[in-house]
Structure formats: structure tokens, C-alpha cells
Amino acid sequence: MNFTEKDIKQIEAKNLTLDKVKAQIQIFTKGIPFVNLKAAANVGNGILKFSEEEKNQKIQVFEDKRNQKTILKFVPASGAATRMFKFLFQFIHEFDSSKETVNSYVNRKKSVELPLFLVGVEKFPFYKQVIERAEVDYPNYHSLSETEKIIIFTETILAKDKLNFGAYPKGLLPFHEYKNHVSTAFREHLFEAALYASSNNISDLHFTISEKHLDIFEEEFKNAKEAVEEATNTKFNVTFSFQCQTTDTIAVTPKNEPFREDNGEILFRPSGHGALLTNLNKLDADVIFIKNIDNTVVYKYKNEVAENKKILGGLLIELQEQAFAYLERLEDETISEAELISIAEFLKNKLHVVINIEFEKYSKTYQIEYLREKLNRPIRVCGMVKNEGEPGGGPFWIKDESGNVSLQIVESAQIDKKNKSQKKILKNATHFNPVDLVCGIKNYKGEKFDLKKYVDPNTAFITNKTKAGKDLKALELPGLWNGAMANWNTIFVEVPLITFNPVKTVTDLLKSAHQTKD
């Protein structure tokens, strides 16, 4: 494939190399293999479920150790709110009041969300703000017909010269309405972090955002800081980073040729949340909680959410301390055969690592090397929610090309649904991934792991997109909690549904977890 001098300069300007771009095109050409599901992870087979006594014990471990640890909360927050308002954008562009009523539009489009939006409109945290702005632009607003008011209300939310909510980052939209103020998702994450992602009354949070939004995120933190610190008796250190341009990937045509924009330049696209591994790899903490920006709740539910985070954190600390103790023993040549068996049992029973059936036939030297390699890895404890029809990835046992079996979070796009046996395993899945992780990224000597060494590059995604009406194929890096963490030690724990409250569409804000009034 030939690239012009202009192409090469464009590639180098993004700090990419020609070889890297050619390798990406090769991935499009060859395709990415589906994962090989061995079984769905269920309670008792890869997913832990704790009794009340066990939950309290894990919480106690976390509380006893938290002030001895550095703790950080990592929040992917670069998503724009455009998709939240997709059905409203569609309504504004397609509805013609001279030809049909709102009801006939709803029936014609078989829309579920628009009637839900209209019925619950006064419950939205931005309702008063929209009305106030509409009254400025249309002084006679309240005397207009219902249809006219609906159109104006929707346009006020979305128009670029009005509130322009669709262009905002999701984290800075009005999310929750309280008696005396309206809170953003960003601010809610501060309150929540004080409850579990804090040590010695100091809470460190790191948000990955779009660079163009840095000023407004910093302004929101400046406005929130004093009130939240006073309310929580916690000092907040907030940092931001952006998705690195070197993680962008080339887009191609359906024939795997570089996709070019109207000006002739090659189109490069952000490569999905897997690119954030670079950001995570630069952070330094003993315990890192990971949670998406839109997954938050109003204050009355925060203690329940925090308790479940402490359970996961307590389990991580417990497992990590035992793993570190075993790794130190593996340094000692006098370690006994019985101890080696105990370490193998720990890996199998506590970390769900599948031990080679030939292990006991290995020489002692190789047993030590084998156990050290399996044990000395980053650890992630992942909350899993019972499947209630929500989209997204789930927990599975998979077998890789080398025959190794491990627990992984797998997206449905990675599964060959035309394969009957794979489809059957998918159908047997009982849980899904709410992105509720607690991670240990340091080894037993207190040194940070290089997280890039634990990625499975074969778990990237190829997706079909369009640009200016033209079809293209895009490449996403292995997802941050999917293939990017494929070679971490992984533990899955069942957590309650209250821990999963994402706002994918604006009507999700009408759910009880986002409402202060019952």
C-alpha cells in the first residue's frame, strides 16, 4: 500500500509511525478472530457471592487498611452527551407540526422514549433551567399550544445558540436536582469518592476527558470544591488527562483502503476506551477504583453503593496481601513442596487461575518459576450484576490460542453468534459487566507493573461506521476492562443492581436512582 509524502507527514504529526499504520491495515485485512467461549461465568463457577457476614468482614478489612494505602478513583469521562439526546435530535429534524400531531409522530416512529420524556418532563433536573431560557426567547411561551411548547422546549435543550446540551460532556450536564441546587455527575463522583476512595480524609480522583473540555471541568471543580470538602470533611485532589493521539487508529473503506476526507487527508479516529490504558498506566496508587462518569446516584443511595465498593476493595487488599506473602516465600530457596502446593491452591481457589494439570510433575525450579509468573501480575476485582437485559459485556471463561483458560469480560461483538455452541454459552450467561472495578497495579516490592505488557492484542474490535454518508471500518483497541486487562489476575463478585445506574439516554434520569423524590 502506497502512502504519499503528505500522508507520511500527517502520520508523523500524530506521533504515529508508518509501520504502525500498516500493521493496523493488516488487522482490517486479516480480521480479528472471535473469542473462544468455554463457559459462562456463574455464581459458584467464576463469580463469588458473599453472605452478609462475609460482606461485613470485607468491609472491615477495607476500613482497617484504607489509611495505610494510597487510593485513587479513575473515571473515564470523555463521552459527549450527544447520544443521550439522540431521539430528541431526531424529533426536531423529522417532526412537522403542519402535517402530523406529536401522537401520530410517536406512533409512526414507534417511539418509546419520546412519550416517556414528555410525561416525565417536570422531573428532569434541567426542567426549570430550560423553562427560564424558553421564557426569555419566547415571552408568550405559556400561552402557546402544547405542540408549540414541546418544540420550543426541545429546541431550547439542543440548539447551538441556546443550551446546546448535546455538545456538553456528559459529566457536566445537570444530573440530579436537590432542594437548593442541581448537581452534575462530576460533582456526584466527588461526594461518592469521599465515602470509599479516600485515605486519611484525602480523596484523589483522575478524570479522562476531551482536551477541549478541560476549562469547563476545571471551572466545575472550582465551583464545587469548597462546598463538597466542607460537606464530606475530605480534601480533594482532582487531575485530568486526555486520550493520547498516538492511540488513534486509521479508518479504512469497506475494501480496506485508507479512508480519506474531502480534503484528501487520511481519517484517524479515537480507538475506544482501550486507549485509556495509557492514561491508567501513568497513575500511581495502591488501590484504584474504576467507574464510568454516568454511573452515579443521588445522595440517599450513596452509602449503599459505597458499601459494595468497600467489599470489593477489602477483597482486593486481602488477596493482594496473601499473594505478596507467597511471592516473598518464592524468593526463598528453602520453600517446601507443601508450600508450593498451597500457593498453587491459592491461585486456583482464590484467584481462579487454571493450573496446568502437569504442574506436580514439574521440577521444583520450574514450579517456582511457573507460580511466580502466574502470581506476580496486576489484580482486578470486578463487580458483576445479574443480567436483566442490559446491553454490554459479561463474564466468561475463555480459552485462548495457546489453550490457556481464564476469566474474562467479553463484549457481545467478540462472540461468533453464528456458532451454535458459542451462542448457547452466551444464552447461559447470568451476569453482565457494569464497569465496577478495583485494581491493584503494584507488585509485591511496591513497584508499578507496566500494564501494557498484560494486553491481549487479539481482542481488538472492528466496527462499521459512517462519515459524511460514506461507509467506513474503524479499529478499536482491546477494551480497557476487556482485552487490555486480559492477562491480569481476575476475580468476579456479584454486586446488587443499585451499583449500576448509567445514563445512556436522557430518560434514564427519570429512574429512581437519579430522583431525590420518591
Residue pairs with C-beta under 8 A, 6 or more apart in sequence:
1 22
1 25
1 257
1 258
3 11
3 18
3 21
3 258
6 264
6 265
7 258
7 266
8 18
10 265
10 266
11 17
11 18
11 21
11 266
14 245
14 246
14 248
14 268
15 245
15 246
16 245
16 246
16 248
16 268
21 250
24 249
24 250
24 475
25 250
25 252
25 256
25 258
27 460
27 462
27 475
28 252
28 256
28 462
28 473
28 475
29 256
31 462
32 458
32 459
32 460
32 461
32 462
33 401
33 458
34 414
34 415
34 416
34 419
34 422
35 396
35 398
35 408
35 410
35 414
35 415
35 459
36 398
36 399
36 400
36 422
37 396
37 397
37 398
37 410
37 415
37 422
37 425
37 426
38 396
38 397
38 398
38 399
38 405
38 425
39 45
39 46
39 396
39 397
39 425
39 428
40 394
40 395
40 396
40 397
40 425
40 426
40 428
40 429
40 430
41 47
41 384
41 394
41 395
41 396
41 397
41 407
41 431
41 492
42 428
42 430
42 431
43 49
43 430
43 494
45 397
46 352
46 395
46 397
46 407
46 492
47 384
47 395
47 431
47 492
47 493
47 494
48 315
48 491
48 492
48 493
48 494
49 493
49 494
50 58
50 311
50 493
50 494
55 307
55 311
57 314
58 310
58 311
58 312
58 313
58 314
58 315
58 318
59 307
59 310
59 311
59 314
60 314
61 314
61 315
61 317
61 318
62 196
62 310
62 311
62 313
62 314
62 317
63 310
63 314
65 314
65 317
66 198
66 199
66 313
67 199
67 200
68 199
69 199
69 285
69 286
69 287
69 317
70 199
70 204
70 284
70 285
70 286
70 287
71 197
71 198
71 199
71 203
71 204
71 285
71 286
71 287
71 288
71 289
71 313
72 197
72 204
72 205
72 206
72 283
72 285
72 287
72 288
72 289
73 189
73 193
73 197
73 203
73 204
73 205
73 206
73 288
73 289
73 290
73 291
74 205
74 206
74 208
74 280
74 283
74 288
74 289
74 290
74 291
75 171
75 189
75 205
75 206
75 207
75 208
75 290
75 291
75 292
75 293
76 207
76 208
76 273
76 276
76 290
76 292
76 293
76 480
77 169
77 170
77 171
77 186
77 207
77 208
77 209
77 217
77 292
77 293
78 169
78 208
78 209
78 210
78 213
78 242
78 243
79 169
79 170
79 171
79 293
79 294
80 166
80 167
80 168
80 169
80 170
80 210
81 165
81 166
81 167
81 168
81 169
81 170
81 173
82 89
82 166
82 167
83 504
83 505
84 165
84 166
84 170
84 173
84 503
84 504
84 505
84 506
85 157
85 158
85 165
85 166
85 506
86 505
87 111
87 113
87 114
87 117
87 505
88 114
88 117
88 154
88 157
88 158
88 506
89 158
89 166
90 109
91 105
91 111
91 114
91 154
92 151
92 154
92 155
92 158
94 105
94 109
95 102
95 105
95 151
97 147
97 148
97 151
100 108
101 147
102 114
102 118
102 146
102 147
102 150
105 111
105 114
106 114
106 115
113 505
113 507
116 507
116 510
117 506
117 507
118 150
120 507
120 510
121 127
121 153
123 509
123 510
123 515
123 517
124 130
124 174
124 506
124 509
124 510
125 174
125 175
125 176
125 177
125 182
125 183
125 509
126 157
126 163
126 165
126 173
126 174
126 182
129 163
129 174
129 182
130 153
130 156
130 157
130 163
131 141
131 153
133 156
133 162
133 163
134 141
134 152
134 153
134 156
135 141
135 142
137 152
137 156
137 162
138 144
138 152
141 149
141 152
142 149
144 152
155 162
156 162
156 163
157 163
157 165
157 166
158 164
158 165
158 166
160 167
165 173
169 209
169 210
169 213
169 216
169 217
169 293
170 185
170 293
170 294
170 503
171 184
171 185
171 186
171 189
171 207
171 209
171 217
171 293
171 294
172 184
172 185
172 186
172 213
172 216
172 217
172 220
173 184
173 185
174 182
174 183
174 184
175 182
175 183
175 184
175 185
175 188
175 296
175 503
175 509
175 514
176 182
176 183
176 188
176 298
176 514
176 515
176 516
177 183
177 516
178 298
178 299
178 516
179 516
184 220
185 293
185 294
185 296
185 503
186 207
186 217
186 220
186 221
186 224
186 293
187 220
187 224
187 228
188 296
188 297
188 298
188 299
189 205
189 291
189 293
189 296
190 203
190 205
190 224
190 228
190 232
190 236
190 238
191 228
191 231
191 232
191 299
191 302
192 296
192 297
192 302
192 305
192 306
193 203
193 205
193 234
193 236
193 289
194 203
194 228
194 232
194 233
194 234
194 236
195 232
195 302
195 303
195 306
195 309
196 289
196 306
196 309
196 310
196 313
197 203
197 204
197 205
197 289
197 309
198 234
201 233
201 234
201 235
202 234
202 235
202 236
202 237
203 234
203 235
203 236
203 237
204 236
204 237
204 238
204 239
204 285
205 236
205 237
205 238
205 239
206 238
206 239
206 240
206 241
206 279
206 283
207 217
207 238
207 239
207 240
207 241
207 293
208 240
208 241
208 242
208 243
208 276
208 279
209 217
209 240
209 241
209 242
210 242
210 243
211 242
214 240
214 242
217 240
218 240
221 236
221 238
225 236
228 234
228 236
229 235
229 236
241 279
241 282
243 270
243 275
243 276
243 278
243 279
244 275
244 278
244 279
246 278
247 270
247 271
247 275
247 278
247 477
248 268
248 269
248 270
248 271
248 275
249 268
249 269
249 271
249 474
249 475
249 476
249 477
250 258
250 259
250 266
250 267
250 268
250 475
251 258
251 259
251 266
251 267
251 268
251 269
251 465
251 467
251 472
251 473
251 474
251 475
252 258
252 259
252 472
252 473
253 259
253 470
253 471
253 472
253 473
254 471
254 472
254 473
256 473
258 266
258 267
259 266
259 267
259 467
259 470
259 472
259 473
260 266
260 267
261 267
261 467
262 468
267 467
267 472
269 465
269 474
269 475
271 475
271 476
271 477
272 461
272 476
272 477
272 479
273 479
273 480
274 460
274 476
274 477
274 478
274 479
274 480
274 482
274 483
274 484
275 477
276 480
277 451
277 452
277 455
277 477
277 480
277 484
278 452
280 288
280 290
280 441
280 451
280 480
281 450
281 451
281 452
283 441
284 448
285 441
286 440
286 442
287 313
287 316
287 317
287 438
287 439
287 440
288 438
288 439
288 440
288 441
289 309
289 313
289 437
289 438
289 439
290 435
290 436
290 437
290 438
290 439
290 480
290 481
291 435
291 436
291 437
292 435
292 502
294 502
294 503
294 504
295 434
295 435
295 436
295 500
295 501
295 502
296 501
297 305
297 498
297 501
297 513
297 514
298 513
298 514
298 515
298 516
299 516
300 516
301 498
301 513
304 496
304 498
305 498
305 499
308 383
308 436
308 495
308 496
308 498
308 499
309 436
309 438
309 499
311 493
311 495
312 381
312 382
312 383
312 436
312 437
312 438
312 493
312 495
313 381
313 438
315 381
315 438
315 491
315 493
316 379
316 381
316 438
316 439
316 440
319 350
319 351
319 379
319 381
319 491
320 379
320 440
322 346
322 350
323 346
323 351
323 375
323 379
323 444
323 489
324 444
326 342
326 343
326 346
326 371
326 375
327 372
327 375
327 376
327 443
327 444
328 444
329 335
329 339
329 343
330 343
330 368
330 371
330 372
330 375
335 368
337 364
340 364
340 367
340 368
340 371
341 360
343 371
343 375
344 355
344 359
344 371
347 353
347 355
347 371
347 374
347 375
348 354
348 355
350 491
351 375
351 379
351 489
351 490
351 491
352 406
352 407
352 490
352 491
352 492
353 374
353 406
353 489
354 404
354 405
354 406
355 374
356 370
359 367
359 370
362 370
374 489
375 489
376 443
376 444
377 449
377 454
377 487
377 488
377 489
378 439
378 440
378 441
378 449
378 451
378 454
378 485
378 488
378 489
379 439
379 440
379 488
379 489
379 490
379 491
380 437
380 438
380 439
380 440
380 481
380 485
380 488
380 489
380 490
380 491
381 437
381 438
381 439
381 491
381 493
382 395
382 409
382 433
382 436
382 437
382 481
382 490
382 491
382 492
382 493
383 434
383 436
383 437
383 493
383 494
383 495
383 499
384 394
384 395
384 431
384 432
384 433
384 434
384 436
384 492
384 493
384 494
384 495
385 431
385 432
385 434
385 436
385 494
385 495
385 496
385 497
385 499
385 500
386 430
386 431
386 494
386 497
387 394
387 429
387 430
387 431
387 432
388 497
390 432
390 500
391 412
392 411
392 412
392 432
392 433
392 434
393 409
393 410
393 411
393 412
393 432
393 433
393 479
393 481
393 482
394 409
394 410
394 412
394 429
394 431
394 432
394 433
395 407
395 408
395 409
395 410
395 429
395 431
395 432
395 433
395 492
396 407
396 408
396 409
396 410
396 425
396 429
397 405
397 406
397 407
397 408
398 405
398 406
398 408
398 410
399 405
400 406
400 456
400 458
401 458
406 486
406 490
407 490
407 491
407 492
408 482
408 486
408 490
409 433
409 479
409 481
409 482
409 485
410 482
411 461
411 479
411 482
412 426
413 461
413 463
414 459
414 461
414 482
415 422
415 423
415 426
416 422
417 423
417 426
431 492
431 494
433 481
434 495
434 499
434 500
434 502
435 481
436 495
436 499
436 500
437 481
439 488
441 448
441 449
441 451
442 448
442 449
443 449
451 484
451 485
453 487
454 484
454 485
454 486
454 487
454 488
455 478
455 483
455 484
455 485
455 486
455 487
456 478
456 483
456 486
456 487
457 478
457 483
458 483
459 478
459 479
459 482
459 483
459 486
460 475
460 476
460 477
460 478
460 483
461 475
461 476
461 479
462 473
462 474
462 475
462 476
463 473
463 474
463 476
464 471
464 472
464 473
464 474
465 471
465 472
465 473
465 474
466 472
477 483
477 484
478 484
478 486
498 513
501 508
501 511
501 513
501 514
502 508
503 509
503 514
508 514
509 515
512 518
